[in-house]
């Protein structure tokens, strides 16, 4: 799974999902991504995800890493992500 995060041009949170298993798991992938971004308080941004069948825990970890790198967060409150 590859996750790219960039600032949003219109101030909204836009999620683009490309997946080989989108018909079977697209809804679940979007739920995991949205939940992860909510826990990180990410309300705006352009998120592009290229999935090849990643498990939920991998999706969550990749989204967290991409969002934190994109926001230049130096310290993380792990309690918010539990």
URJOUR-V702657 format. One line per field, one symbol per residue. ss: DSSP state (h for helix, s for strand, l for the rest). Layout:
# URJOUR-V702657
ss = ???
This chain:
# URJOUR-V702657
ss = lsssssllllllsssssssllhhhhhhhhhhhhhhhhhhlllllsssssssllllhhhhhhhhhhhhhhhhllllllhhhhl
